[in-house]
Amino acid sequence: MIKRSTWIAIALLAIVVGAYFLIKNRPAAAPTPTPTVLGNSFLITIGTDKLKSIRITDQLNNTTLVERDSASVWQVSLPAPGPADQGLAEAAETQVGAMRIVATLETSPEASAIGLDHPAYTINLAFQSGAKHTIEVGNTTPTSSGYYVRYDQKTVLVISQDGIDPLIALLKRPPYVPTPTPVETSTATPEASPTVQEATATP
């Protein structure tokens, strides 16, 4: 006859084994969405596929459009057609590759809460291969670490301010070739020299 203490021990062992399998097979709790920091990543990589055009537009539809012509020379098309300063245009292309990703948001907040229901700026990029990308710029983050950005109408990211600000500045300062400053010429009439007769006149 099995002792009562033995039955108790068997029951306790069964409870322990059952609890083990219950815990092992329990579904993992969903993690709390948090920003993923990617401080050394960049939104756009400029490689052999060069940019064909950079278009920046604000909420009032003010637009700066810089694009390469058939000879791959940068031209300003908007706000008014004109030759581009090639150094400034190349600097803008380099700046496109300098948009550093501060963080990605696994769960996007409401668009209205971060200024992406009506983006302050929209940057459209076209590449020579035919690839195109859209960057919608919303509010700055509460810590001023960057701008909330929606990339290609899908992914919400935080992009560094020093990556976005120089591109936004093209709206106020399109990269035109500087206009030479006209040199002022004197219009004063030189004083008349005394004639020979005046100089040798006898009193």
CORHUWO-V600928 format. One record per pair of residues at least 24 apart in sequence whose ideal C-beta (glycine too) atoms are under 10 Angstrom apart, sorted by the first residue. I is the first residue (numbers start at 0). GAP is how many residues later the second one is. D is the distance in Angstrom with one decimal. If there is no record, write none. Layout:
i->(I:I)
gap->(GAP:GAP)
d->(D:D)
This chain:
i->(30:31:31:32:32:32:32:33:33:33:33:34:34:34:34:34:34:34:34:34:34:35:35:35:35:35:35:36:36:36:36:36:37:37:37:37:37:37:37:38:38:38:38:38:38:39:39:40:40:40:40:40:40:40:41:41:41:41:41:41:41:41:41:42:42:42:42:42:42:42:42:42:42:42:42:42:42:42:42:42:43:43:43:43:43:43:43:43:43:43:43:43:43:44:44:45:45:45:45:45:45:45:46:46:47:47:48:48:48:48:48:49:49:49:49:50:50:50:50:50:50:50:50:50:50:50:50:51:51:51:51:51:51:51:51:52:52:52:52:52:52:52:53:53:53:53:53:53:53:53:53:53:53:53:54:54:54:54:54:54:54:55:55:55:55:55:55:55:55:55:55:55:55:55:55:56:56:56:56:56:56:57:57:57:57:57:57:57:57:58:58:58:58:58:59:61:61:61:62:62:62:62:63:63:63:63:63:63:63:63:63:63:64:64:64:65:65:65:65:65:65:66:67:67:67:71:73:74:75:75:75:75:75:76:77:78:78:78:79:79:81:81:81:81:81:82:82:82:83:83:83:83:84:84:84:84:84:85:85:86:86:87:87:87:87:87:87:87:88:88:88:88:89:90:90:91:91:91:91:91:91:92:93:94:94:94:94:94:94:94:94:95:95:95:95:95:95:95:96:97:97:97:97:97:97:98:98:98:98:98:98:98:98:98:98:98:98:98:98:99:99:99:99:99:99:99:99:100:100:100:100:100:100:100:100:100:101:101:101:101:101:101:101:101:101:101:101:101:102:102:102:102:102:102:102:102:103:103:103:103:103:104:104:104:104:104:105:106:107:107:107:107:107:107:108:108:108:110:110:110:110:110:111:112:112:112:113:113:113:113:113:113:113:113:113:113:114:114:114:114:115:115:115:115:115:115:118:118:118:118:119:119:120:120:120:120:120:120:121:122:122:122:122:122:124:134:134:134:136:136:136:139)
gap->(75:74:75:72:73:74:75:69:71:72:73:67:68:69:70:71:72:106:121:122:123:65:67:68:69:70:121:64:65:66:67:121:62:63:64:65:66:119:120:61:62:63:64:106:121:60:61:58:59:60:61:62:63:116:54:55:56:57:58:59:117:118:121:53:54:55:56:57:58:82:90:92:106:108:112:114:116:117:120:121:49:51:52:53:54:55:79:81:83:89:91:107:119:51:52:47:48:49:50:51:52:81:50:80:80:81:78:79:80:81:82:43:77:78:79:38:39:41:42:43:45:46:74:75:76:77:80:73:74:75:76:77:78:79:80:24:71:72:73:74:75:79:35:38:39:41:42:69:70:71:72:113:116:121:67:68:69:70:71:79:115:36:65:66:67:68:69:79:81:111:112:113:114:115:118:62:64:65:66:67:114:61:62:63:64:79:110:113:114:59:60:61:62:63:111:59:109:110:59:61:108:111:28:103:104:105:106:107:108:109:110:111:59:105:109:26:27:104:108:109:110:59:25:58:60:56:101:101:94:98:99:100:101:97:96:92:95:97:94:96:92:93:94:95:97:92:93:94:90:91:92:93:89:90:91:92:93:89:91:88:90:82:85:86:87:88:89:90:81:85:86:87:85:75:84:74:75:77:78:82:83:32:72:67:68:69:70:71:72:74:75:27:29:37:39:67:70:71:66:62:64:65:66:68:69:24:36:47:48:50:52:58:60:61:63:64:65:67:68:46:58:59:60:61:62:63:64:45:48:50:54:56:57:58:59:62:39:41:43:44:45:47:55:56:57:58:59:61:38:42:43:45:53:54:55:56:47:51:52:53:54:43:50:51:52:53:50:49:40:42:46:47:48:49:29:39:47:25:27:37:39:45:26:25:26:35:24:25:26:27:33:34:35:36:42:44:24:25:32:33:31:32:33:34:37:40:28:29:30:31:27:48:26:28:43:46:47:50:28:26:41:44:45:47:42:24:29:32:27:30:31:24)
d->(8.6:9.4:9.2:7.7:4.4:3.7:9.3:9.2:8.9:6.8:8.9:8.5:4.0:6.7:5.6:7.3:9.5:9.6:10.0:9.4:7.2:9.4:6.2:4.7:8.1:6.5:9.8:9.0:7.2:5.1:8.4:9.2:8.6:4.7:7.5:6.5:6.1:8.5:9.3:7.1:7.7:6.3:8.1:9.8:8.7:7.8:8.6:10.0:7.2:4.5:9.2:9.9:8.8:9.5:9.6:6.3:7.0:6.2:5.7:6.6:9.4:9.6:8.1:8.5:8.6:9.2:4.3:7.7:5.8:10.0:8.5:7.3:7.8:6.6:9.6:7.1:6.2:9.7:7.6:9.8:10.0:9.9:5.3:5.6:8.8:6.1:9.9:7.0:9.4:6.9:8.5:9.4:9.6:9.7:6.4:6.5:7.2:9.7:6.4:3.9:9.2:9.1:8.9:9.8:9.2:9.1:4.9:6.1:4.7:9.3:6.8:7.4:6.9:5.2:8.9:9.4:9.7:8.5:5.0:9.9:6.4:9.2:6.4:7.3:5.9:7.5:10.0:8.6:4.6:5.8:5.0:8.8:8.7:9.4:9.3:8.1:7.6:7.4:4.5:8.8:9.7:9.4:8.3:5.8:7.2:9.0:6.7:7.3:7.7:6.2:8.3:7.4:7.5:9.6:8.1:7.2:4.2:7.8:7.9:9.7:9.7:9.4:6.3:7.5:5.4:7.9:10.0:9.5:9.4:6.0:6.6:9.2:5.5:5.6:9.4:9.2:6.9:4.9:8.1:7.7:8.1:9.0:6.6:5.4:8.0:9.4:8.1:6.0:10.0:6.4:7.5:6.1:7.9:9.0:9.8:9.8:5.7:8.9:9.4:9.7:7.7:9.7:9.4:9.3:9.6:9.5:4.7:5.2:8.6:8.7:4.8:8.4:8.8:9.6:8.7:6.4:8.8:7.3:7.3:6.2:9.8:7.8:9.5:9.7:7.8:8.5:7.5:9.9:9.5:5.2:6.5:5.6:8.8:9.6:7.9:8.8:6.6:10.0:8.3:8.7:8.1:9.7:5.2:7.2:9.7:9.8:7.2:4.8:8.1:5.1:6.6:6.7:9.6:5.1:6.5:5.0:6.7:8.7:8.6:8.4:10.0:8.8:8.7:8.9:3.5:8.3:8.9:9.3:9.6:9.8:5.1:9.9:9.2:8.0:7.9:7.6:6.8:9.5:6.3:9.9:6.3:9.6:9.6:9.4:7.4:9.1:9.3:4.9:5.7:9.5:9.0:8.3:6.4:9.4:9.2:8.9:9.7:7.1:9.2:8.4:7.7:5.2:9.7:8.1:9.4:9.0:7.6:9.5:9.6:8.2:9.7:9.3:5.2:7.1:9.2:3.7:6.5:9.8:8.0:8.1:9.7:6.8:4.3:9.8:7.9:5.2:9.8:8.7:8.9:9.3:9.9:5.5:7.3:6.3:7.9:8.8:7.9:9.6:5.4:4.5:9.1:9.8:7.7:4.2:6.6:5.5:9.2:9.0:8.6:8.0:8.0:10.0:9.8:7.0:4.5:9.3:9.7:7.0:7.7:5.4:7.8:8.2:8.4:4.8:7.0:7.4:9.5:9.1:9.1:8.3:9.5:8.5:4.2:9.8:10.0:8.2:7.8:9.5:7.8:9.2:7.9:8.6:9.6:9.2:8.4:9.0:4.9:5.3:9.5:8.4:9.2:4.0:9.4:9.0:7.5:9.4:3.5:8.5:8.5:6.3:10.0:6.2:8.1:5.2:10.0:7.2:9.8:9.3:8.8:7.3:8.5:8.4:8.7:9.6:7.9:8.3:5.6:7.8:9.6:9.0:8.2:6.0:8.4:9.5:9.9:7.9:8.3:8.7:6.0:9.0:7.4:9.5)
